[in-house]
Amino acid sequence: MSGTTTVITGGSSGLGLVTARHLVEAGQSVVLVGRDAARTRAAADHLRTLAPAGEDASAPRTYTADLGQWSQVRDLASKLAADGVPVDVLINNAGAAFPRYGRTVDGGERTYAINHHAPFLLTHALLTEGALAPGARVINLSTFVEKRGRLDTTDPDVAGTSWNSRFYHQIKVYATSKLVSLLATRELARRLPDGMNAYNADPGMVKGTAINSNAGGPMRLTAPFFRPFAITPDEGVRTPVRLATASPAPLPSGGFFSTSQRDTPSRVAQDDALARVVYERTAALLGVEPLPA
């Protein structure tokens, strides 16, 4: 898919920046979304030097947004559309795992806001704006840790606020937010217009990324124990890069992929009825018009 344009959230550092590097070297145009404007511009300037010979040497476009705020996610979609950015691939890479319970200005739990609400809202806002290309691919970063999620399947909490009255365990909250996102993506794939695809991409246990070092709490404390088993960032991005570049588009849409191939998520993550409930509740929470079933 050389010549396509890929928008990457969390693209100024970590796996997002490594993903962008691989895509630029493959001849794709990338658009970086970051929280810090100066850092995101610096990342774009670096990527400009990596474009293949004969390619446009201009720096990638950059956008700044706090993805923990729904208004800024909507504004990001509006700016991308207004600037005429053709979104062939959207990689929802930004992620977080907060050590303590807290709510965003919108009332949702902070980990859920970044890992679930932002990807869902940005995807639907771009669809509404008409900014997604007819054959667009939406790639949501997922994780094998979703198997540790603790979701009430009879009354799924898509806001994450139930953790205020439960024992707040950082890893379980992170895992559950990713499980909820995985379920919503499964249903999104069923509803997307013909020609569009959505995927869940698990990079694996990757060393040297910010998700553990910046998270604090148990995740930061336990990270050194898993470091000997972790893979490099270049190895970790192989799955999202393949999903973004392979021709034809990999199948199945809505699937869970790891080590560059289809994989099997938890039993809960494969529940189609639950996926529909999670999708519809998330749309209602965010004030999004659900796509036709």
FIROKE-457426 format. One record per residue: x, y, z of N, C-alpha, C in turn; residue in one letter. Coordinates in steps of 0.1 Angstrom, whole numbers, plus 5000, padded with zeros to 4 digits. Layout:
BEGIN
XYZXYZXYZA ...
END
This chain:
BEGIN
500849885000500050005000500950135000M 501950134992502850244991502050364985S 502250484991501550604986500350634994G 499950555004498850575012499250665024T 498150725031498450805042497850745055T 498750735065498450675077498450775089T 497450785096497350865108497650785120V 498650825129499050745140498850835153I 498050785162497950855175499050805184T 499550895193500650855201501850835192G 501950915182503050895172504350965174G 504451035185505651115187506751035195S 506450915200507450845207506950695208S 507850615214507450475216507050395204G 506150305205505750215194505150295183L 504450405186503850495175504950545166G 506050595172507050655164507850545156L 508050425162508650315155507850265143V 506550265146505550225135505650325124T 505650455127505750555117507050545109A 508150515116509450495108509350385098R 508750275102508650155093507750195081H 506750265083505750305073506450405063L 507150505068507850605060508850535051V 509650435057510650365049509950275039E 508650245041507950165031507250255020A 507450385021506950475011505550535015G 505050505027503750565031503950705036Q 502950785035502850915041502250895055S 502850965065502250945079501951085084V 500951075093500451195100500551165115V 501351245122501551215137500651295145L 500051225155499151295165499851275178V 500151385186500751375199500151475208G 500551455221500051545231500851675233R 502151655229503151765231503551815217D 503251945213503451995200504951985196A 505752035205507252045201507751905199A 507451815208507951675207507451605194R 506151635190505651575178506251625166T 506551755166507251815154508651765153R 509351745164510651695164510651555158A 509651475161509551335156509351345141A 508551435137508251445122509451495115A 510251585120511451625114512451515112D 512551425122513351305121512951215110H 511651195109511051095099511351145085L 511351275083511551335070512851285064R 513851255072515151215067515151065063T 514050995066514050855063513250815050L 512650905044511850875032512750815021A 512250715014513050655003513450764993P 514550734986515050824976513950854965A 513850974962512851014951511451044957G 511251014970509951044976509951184981E 508651234984508551374989509251385003D 510151475004511051485016510451585026A 509251635024508651715034508351645047S 508351715058508151645071506651605072A 506351495078504951455080504151565087P 502851565084502051665092501851615106R 501651715115501551685129500251755134T 499651695144498551745151498651725166Y 498151815174498251805188496851785194T 496751685203495451665209495651585222A 494851625232494751545244493651445242D 493951315240492951225236492151175248L 492451225260491651205271490451295272G 490351385263489151475263488351455250Q 487151425251486351395239486251515230W 486151635235486151755226487351765217S 488551735223489751745215489851635205Q 489251515208489251405198488351455186V 487151505189486251555178486951665170R 487651755177488351865170489451815161D 490151705166491151645157490551595144L 489451525145488851475133488451585124A 487851695130487451805121488651875114S 489751885121490951945115491551855104K 491551725106492051635096491151645084L 489851655086488951665074489151805067A 489151905075489352045070490552055062A 491651995066492952005059493051905047D 491951835045491951745033492851625035G 493151585047494051465049493251335045V 493651265035492951145031493451025041P 492550985049492950875059492750745053V 493850685048493750545043493850445054D 494650475064494850385076494850475088V 494150435098494150495111494650395121L 495750435127496350345138496150415151I 495150365159494950415172495950345182N 497050415183498250355190498250405204N 497850525207497950585220497350495231A 498050485242497450405253497950455266G 497250405277497650455290497250345301A 497850355312497450265324497750345336A 496750405342496950495354496950405367F 497850445376497950365388496850385398P 496050495397495050525407493750565399R 492650545405491350585399491250735398Y 490750775386490550915384489650935372G 488951045371487951065360488451185352R 488051175339488451285330487351395331T 487551505324486551615325485251565319V 485251465311483951405306483251305315D 483951275326483351185336483751035335G 484450995324484950865323486150835330G 486450705333487750665340488850695330E 490050735335491050785326491650685317R 491850565322492450455314491550415302T 490250405305489250385295489150495285Y 489350615289489250735280490250725269A 491450685273492550675263492450545255I 492250435261492350305255491050265247N 489950315251488650275245487950395239H 487650495247486850605242487450675230H 488750715231489350795220489450715207A 489850585206489750515193488350515188P 487450475196486050465191485550605186F 485750705194485250835190485950895177L 487250875177488050925165487650855152L 487450725153487050645141485650695136T 484750705145483350745141483350895137H 484150985143484151125139484751135125A 485751065122486351065109485351005098L 484550905102483550855093482550965090L 482051035101481051135099481551255091T 482851285092483451395085483751355070E 483651225067483951175054485451175051G 486251165062487651165060488351035058A 487650925061488150795059488050755044L 489050705038489050655024488150535023A 487550515011486650405009487150265013P 488450255012489050125016489850135029G 489450225037490250255049490350135059A 491550135066491750035076491950105090R 491250055100491350105113492049995122V 493150035127493949935135494049985149I 493449915158493449955173494449865180N 495449925187496449855194495749775206L 495949655206495349565217496449495225S 496149395232497149325240496549185245T 497549095246497148965252496748975266F 497049085272496649105286495149125288V 494449145277492949155278492349025284E 493048915284492548795290492448815305K 493048915311492948935325491849035329R 491149075319490049175321488949115330G 488349205337487249175346485949255342R 485249205332484049275327482849195331L 481849275337480549215340479849195327D 479749075322479149055309477649075309T 476949075321475549095321475249245322T 476149325325475949475326477349545324D 477849535311479249585309479349735311P 480349775318480649915321481649965311D 481150045302482050095291482650235295V 482250295306482850415310484050395320A 484050275326485050245336484850305350G 483750365352483450425365483150325376T 482850205372482550105383483750075391S 484950105386486150085393486250175405W 485450285406485450365418484950295430N 484150195428483550125440484049975440S 485149945432485749815432487249835436R 487849725439489349735442490049775429F 490649895429491249945417492649875415Y 492749785406493949715403494449765389H 495549825389496049895376496049795364Q 496549685366496649595355495349545350I 494449515360493149465356492249575350K 492449695354491749805348492249825333V 493549825332494149835318493649715309Y 493649595315493249475307491749485303A 490949535313489449545310489249655300T 489949765300489749865290490049815276S 491149735275491449675262490449575258K 489949495267488949395264487649465258L 487249575265486049655260486349705246V 487549755244487849805230487849695220S 488349585224488449465215487049425210L 486149425220484749385217484049495208L 484249615211483649725203484249715189A 485549685187486049685174485549565166T 485249455173484649335167483249375160R 482549455168481149495163481349605152E 482249695154482549795144482849735131L 483649635130484049575118482749515110A 481849475118480549415112479749525106R 479849655111479049765107479749855097R 481049845095481649945086481149935072L 481250035064480850035050481749925043P 481149875032481849775025483249825020D 484249745021485549785017486449835028G 485849875039486649915051486849795060M 487949805068488249695077488749755090N 488549675101489049715114489749595120A 490849625128491649515133492049545148Y 492349445155492949455169494349395167N 495349485170496749445168497449435181A 497949315185498749295197500249305194D 500949405199502349405196503249315205P 502549255215503349165224503949245236G 504749175243505449235254506749295249M 506749435249507749505242508649585253V 509949575251510849635261511049785256K 511349865266511750005263510650095259G 509350065262508250155258507750225270T 506950335268506550415279505350365287A 504650265281503450215288503750165302I 504950105304505350055317506050165325N 507050225319507850325327507150445331S 506150495323505350615326504150585334N 503750455335502450415341502550435356A 503650405362503750395376503050275382G 502950265395502150165401502750025398G 501949915400502349785398503049755384P 502549825374503149795360504549835360M 504849945366506249995366507149905374R 506649855386507349775395507649635389L 506649585382506849445377507549435363T 507649555356508249555343509649495342A 510549515352511949455351511949305351P 510949245358510849105358510549035345F 509849115336509449055323510449095312F 511349185315512249245305513049135298R 513549025305514248925297513448855286P 512048855288511248785278510648885268F 510949015269510349105260511049115247A 510349165237510849175224511149325221I 511849355210512249495207511049565201T 511149695202510049775195509949745180P 511049725173510949695159510249555157D 510449465166509649345165508149365169E 507949445178506549465183505649535173G 506249615164505349685154505149605142V 505649485141505449415129503949385126R 503249355136501849325134501049445129T 501049565136500349675130500849725116P 502149705114502749745101502149655090V 502149525093501549435083500149465080R 499349485091497949515089497749645081L 498649735082498549865075499049855060A 499849755057500549755044500149635035T 499749535041499449405033498449425022A 498649365011497749365000497549224995S 496249184995495049254999494949265014P 493849335018493649355032493549225040A 494249205051494149085058492649055063P 492348925065491148885070491348795082L 490348795092489048865091489149005096P 488249095090488049225096487449205110S 487849275120487449265134488249165141G 489149095135489948995141491049045151G 491648955158492648985168493948925161F 494949005160496248965153497448985163F 498348885163499648905170500648825162S 501948865163503048805156502648805141T 502048905136501748925122500748825116S 499948755125498948665120497748665129Q 496748605124495448595131495748515144R 495148555155495348485168493948475174D 493848405185492648385192492648465206T 491748565207491648635220490848555230P 490548615242489848545252488448505247S 487848405254486448365251485448485252R 485648565262484748685263484848775252V 486048795246486248885235485648835222A 485248705222484648655210483048645210Q 482548705221481048705223480348805214D 479748765203479148865194478048945201D 477248875209476148945215476649055225A 477649025232478249115241478949235234L 479549195222480149305214479149405209A 477949355206476949455202476449545213R 476349485225475949565237477049675240V 478349625240479449715243479449835232V 479349795220479349895209478250005211Y 477049955213475950045214475950135227E 476450075238476550155250477650255249R 478750225242479850315240479350435231T 478650395220478150505212477250595219A 476350545228475450625236476250715246A 477250655252478050735262478750855255L 479250825243480050935236479151025228L 477950995227477051075218477251055204G 477650935200477950895186476750825180V 476350855168475350785161475850645157E 475250545162475850405158475750385143P 476650315138476550275124475450165122L 474750165111473650065109474149925112P 473349845119473749705122473549625109A 
END
